[in-house]
Amino acid sequence: MLQLADINPVVRSAGKMAFKPGYDGSIKSVPLTDHDLHLAYRGRGALVIDGCRYAMEVGDVVTVFPGESFHVEVEGDRPFSRYFIHFDFVKDEDGRLLSPVLEQKTSWPRHVRLMYDGRARDLCADIVLRSQNNGAAGGTSRIIIAGHMQALLGIVAENYTGKYTDEGDAYSKCRKNILQSERFIHANYRNNLTVAEIAGAVGLSADYFGRAFKALFGRTPLDYLTSHRLREAKRLMVETDLSIGEIARQAGYDDIHYFSYIFKHREGITPSQFISKLTIEE
């Protein structure tokens, strides 16, 4: 059994492809001899894997496993585009077809919705660029590609909750609104946001929005907002010399004491302790 901590990914090839509206999905892959990760970055479509259909929109990640074949379908009147990366989780020839298990001993996820796909898309773009410039053949680029792939797999594992499925999703009709709310939170997290304000920004009632958001992301809107604020706070702690009070304000907290309470509750240490751990003793 391959553990998540033991992965040492190697990228075999990578690219991106756009499919025009009306594409009939007639080109079917041969059974794969490696893993194939797909990240949608434009339009709507689907991967049909051995007869099972997985709908994809921007930010969706689907993994095709060794021995499986698939084809692509396009939905709507816009092109559907996605990155694809052929890879193995480990370089060991005896284990290259294995997939890792997550902490709860669940299998590597087939379909994951990324809460924020910007970082993943940046990683995919750089992997594709370096691979197509023969970076995978050796040298520094090969090390960078492996590091990017490790980070990308970490993002997929972190976002996986196992709670979202396309089939029977009661909130699928408002999914576009919920994704818009995610972008609204990212743009306005410094403000004193309420669930009602976020819901109103995307044209939904507060009660319905709260249920739909949790169904899609596996957490409440305010929990998501808090997590995003703390990510920004930690980034400022790493990248700047700002005081804790200023970091709190830039992360959306007017009360430094409340910020410190929330930070310790989520991270297990105080902001001051977090900053002290960043200090490198010479």
N, C-alpha and C positions, 0 to 999 in steps of 0.2 A: 504493500500500500504506500503510495507516494504522499508524503506530507507536504503541506503548503510551504513550510519553512525550508524544504529541501529542493525547491524548484531552482533550476539554473537554465533559463530558457535560451534556445538558439533559434534565430530566425532563418528560415530556408529561403523565403522570397516574400516580396510585398508589393503592393500596387494599389491603384484606385481605378474605379470604373464607373461610368455613367450609362444609364439605360434610358432610352427615349420612351415617352408615353406610348402605350400600345404594345410594348415589347411583350412577346408571347411566352417567354421563358422556355423556348424550345431547346436551348443549349443546356444539356445536363452534364455535370461533371462525372468523371470516372470515380470509383471509390477512392477516397483519400488515403494517402500513406503517411499523413501527418495531421496535425490540428490546423484548423483554418478559422481565424477570428475575423469577424466582419463588424465594422462600425459605420452606421448610416450617418451621412452628414448633409444630405439634401433630399427633399421630397419624401415620398412614401412608397413602400414596396414590401416585398416579402421574400424570405428564403424558404423554399420547400425542400425539406430534408427527408429523404426516404418516405415521401408521401405526407409528412406532417408539415403544416404551414405555420411559419412564424412571422407575423406582421412586424414591420420595422418602420420607424420614423426617426427623425434626427435625434441622436443620443442613444439609440438602441444598439446593443452589442449582442451578437449571436455567435456561438462557437459550434463549428462542425467538427466532429470527432473522426479519428482514423477508421476507415472501413465504410464510412457513409458517403453518399453522393447527394447532390443538391442541384436546384436550378433557381433562377431569380425571376420574380414577377414584379411588374410595376403597377402602382395604383394611382388613379387620378390622371390629371392632364399636365403634370409636371415631370421632368426627368427625376429619376431615382439614382442617387449616387452613394457609393460606400467604399471605405477602405477595406482591404483584405490583407491578412498577414498569415502566411504559412509558417508554422513554428512547431517545435517540440518543447515540452516543459523541462526536460533534462537532456543533456548531451550524451549521456550513457546510452550506447546502442541497445543494451539489454532492457532499458527502461523508457526508451524514447516514445513509445506508444501509450505510456501510462498518463493518466490525468490525476491531479491531486485532489484530496478531499479537504473540505473546510473544517473549521474548528468543531462544528457540531456533527462531524462525520457525514456530512451531506456531500453529494457528488459535485464536481465542478459545474457551475450553472450553465444551462443552455442559453438562456435569454435574460439579459439584464438591462434595466433602464437606468442610465446614469443620471444622478441628480444634477450634476453639472458636467457637461461634456467638453468644455473648452480645453482643459489640460489633456484629456485623452486624445482629442483631435490633434493637438499640437504634437503629441508623442507619435501618433500614427503618421502624420505628415513628415516628420523628421526620419522615421524608420523607412518610409517609402523612398524619400529622397536619397538617403544614404545607401539603401539596398540597390536602387536603380543606378547608382554611381559606383557599383561594384564594392560598396562598403562591406557587404557581408562576406567578401572573399578573404578579408584579413585586415590587419593594421588597427589603428586607433578607432576607426569608424565601427569596426566589428564590436569592440568593447562598448562603445557608446550605444549601438543598436541593442546589445544585450541588456544594458542598463535601462534603456527606454522601455524595452519589452517587459522587464521585471516591474517597472513602475506602472505600466499599463495594466498588467495582470493584477497588481495590487489594487488599482482603482476599481477594476471589475469585481474583485473579491469583496472590497469594502462596501460597494454599493449593493451587493446582493443581499436580499432579505428573504427571498423565496415566497413572498406574499403576492406578487403581481403576476397575473397570467392574462393573455389577450382574450382567451375564450371565456365568455360569460362575464366579462368585467362590466359591472353595472354602471360605471362612470365613464365608459369609453367615449361617449358622445361629447363630453366636456374636457377631454384630455388636452386639447389644444389650449383651452383656457387655463388649465392647471399649469401647463408648461410656461405659459405667459406669466403666471403668478410667480414662478421660480425666477424668471428674469427680473420681474418687478422687485422681488426681495433683494436680489443682488445689487440692483441699482439704488435701493432706498433703505438698506439695512441700518444706516446711521440715524434714521428718523425713528420716532416713537411709534412704530407700526402696530396696528391692531389687526385681528383676523377680519373684522368687518371692513377695514380700509383696504386690505389686500384683496378680499373677495370683490369689493366694489370696483377695484381697478380692472378686474377681468370679467365683470358683468355677471357675477354669481351671488346668490344669497350667502350669508355667513355660515349658516348651518350646513347647507348643501356643500359649500366649498370645503368646509372643514372635513367632512366625511370623504369627499372625493379626493382631497389632497392626501389624506392618510391612506386611502386605498391604493393610490398610485405610488407614493413614496415610502409608505410604511412608517410614517411618523407624522405628528401634528404640524400645522404650519408654524406655530410658535416654537416648537422644538427644533424644526429646521432652521428658523431664523436665529435661534440661539447658537446652534452649531456653526452656522455661517459667520456670525459675529465673532465667535471664539477662534475660528480659523484665521480670520483677518487680524485679530489681536495677536495671535501667535506669530503670524507673518511679520507684524510690526515689531514684535519683540526681537525677532531674529535679524531683521534688516535695518533697524533704526536704533538710535539712542534716546528715543522719546521717553518721558517719564511715564509711570504706570497710569497716572491720572489722564495724561494726554492720549495714551493708547486706549484707555477706557472710553474717552469721548469719541475718538475716531472710529471705535468699534460699535458705537451706538448706545453707550451707557453714560448717563449724566452723573450717576451716583457711583463713585469709585468703590465704596464699601460693598454695594450690591454686585458690582462687577467682580470684585475679589471673591465674594461668596459663590457666585455662579461658576467662576473659573475653578475654584478649589473643588466644588461639588462635581464638576465634569472631568477635571484633569487629575484630581487627587493631590495636587500641590497648589500653593498660592502663586500668584503672578511673580512675586519676588523670588520665590524658590525656582520657578521656571527659568527666569532670567539668569539666576546664579548658575544654573546648570549649563548655560551657554558659554560661560566664561572659560577660556582655555588657559590653563596654567602653564607657563613656560619653564 
